[in-house]
Amino acid sequence: MNGLTAYYLKQEEPVKSVFLALRDIILAQNSGITHELKYGMPFFCYKGKMFCYLWTHKKHQQPYIGFVEGKLFDESFLLQEKRSRMKVFLIDPDADLPIDQIELLLEKALNYYLKP
């Protein structure tokens, strides 16, 4: 079992299911996206550049997608907190995933890396 698989399997439900679904959604966005374990967390890279990751917010106890270049996003529902560059999108593990919002954010994040 590799480190990524172990990471997902050690999560408790419903966070495990949320992370697995988010992984599939993120990887389906573009064939150039790779998935690896960095800093002990699942990171998603586009052409070698880190663009988002999955983690659990300590204060809110909710899974989230962290966007590396989140500072470029204006969406009021993203949290920046004390981060200078990144913003996070909290996911309610007891509700249906907000697929439209997730895909919109992923598209915006990828567009940053697709610019010439």
C-alpha positions in Angstrom: 0.0 0.0 0.0 1.4 3.4 -1.0 1.4 6.5 1.2 -1.6 8.1 -0.5 -3.7 5.0 -0.2 -2.8 4.7 3.5 -3.6 8.4 4.0 -7.2 8.0 2.7 -7.8 4.7 4.5 -6.8 6.0 7.9 -9.4 8.8 7.8 -12.6 8.2 9.7 -16.0 8.4 8.0 -17.5 10.6 6.8 -14.2 12.5 6.1 -12.8 9.4 4.3 -15.7 9.4 1.8 -15.5 13.1 1.3 -11.8 13.0 0.6 -12.1 10.0 -1.8 -14.9 11.8 -3.7 -12.9 15.1 -3.9 -9.9 13.2 -5.1 -11.9 11.7 -8.0 -13.5 15.1 -8.8 -10.1 16.9 -8.9 -8.4 14.2 -11.0 -11.3 14.3 -13.5 -10.8 18.0 -14.2 -7.7 17.6 -16.4 -5.4 14.8 -17.6 -2.4 16.9 -16.6 -3.2 16.7 -12.9 -1.1 14.4 -10.8 -1.7 13.3 -7.2 1.0 12.8 -4.6 1.7 12.9 -0.9 3.5 16.0 0.1 4.0 17.3 3.7 1.9 14.3 4.8 -1.2 15.4 2.9 -2.6 14.6 -0.6 -1.5 17.3 -3.0 -2.7 17.8 -6.6 -0.2 19.2 -9.1 -0.6 20.5 -12.6 2.5 20.0 -14.7 4.6 19.7 -11.5 3.2 22.8 -9.9 1.1 22.4 -6.7 -2.4 23.8 -7.1 -4.6 22.3 -4.4 -4.6 19.8 -1.5 -6.9 18.1 0.9 -6.8 18.5 4.7 -9.0 18.8 7.8 -9.5 22.2 9.4 -8.4 21.9 13.1 -10.8 24.6 14.4 -13.9 23.6 12.4 -13.2 19.9 12.2 -14.2 19.8 8.6 -12.4 18.6 5.5 -11.4 21.2 3.0 -9.7 21.8 -0.3 -6.8 24.2 0.0 -6.0 26.3 -3.1 -2.3 27.2 -3.3 -3.0 30.4 -5.3 -6.2 31.2 -3.4 -5.1 34.8 -2.9 -6.3 35.4 -6.5 -9.8 34.2 -5.7 -12.5 36.7 -4.6 -15.2 34.2 -3.4 -16.4 35.3 0.0 -17.0 31.7 1.1 -13.2 30.9 1.0 -11.2 31.3 4.2 -7.8 32.9 4.1 -7.3 33.2 7.9 -3.5 33.8 8.6 -2.4 32.4 5.2 -0.8 34.9 2.9 -1.1 32.9 -0.3 -3.6 30.1 0.2 -7.4 30.0 0.8 -9.5 27.0 1.8 -13.0 25.8 0.9 -14.6 24.0 3.8 -16.7 21.0 3.0 -19.6 19.9 5.2 -19.1 16.2 5.5 -22.7 15.6 6.4 -24.2 17.3 3.3 -24.1 16.6 -0.4 -20.9 17.9 -2.0 -21.4 21.3 -3.7 -20.1 19.9 -7.0 -20.8 23.1 -9.0 -18.8 25.3 -6.5 -16.0 22.8 -6.3 -15.7 22.5 -10.1 -15.8 26.3 -10.5 -13.0 26.7 -8.0 -10.9 24.0 -9.6 -11.4 25.5 -13.0 -10.3 28.9 -11.7 -7.2 27.3 -10.1 -6.3 25.5 -13.2 -6.8 28.5 -15.4 -4.0 30.2 -13.4 -1.6 27.5 -14.5 -2.9 27.3 -18.1 -2.0 31.0 -18.8 0.9 31.4 -21.2 
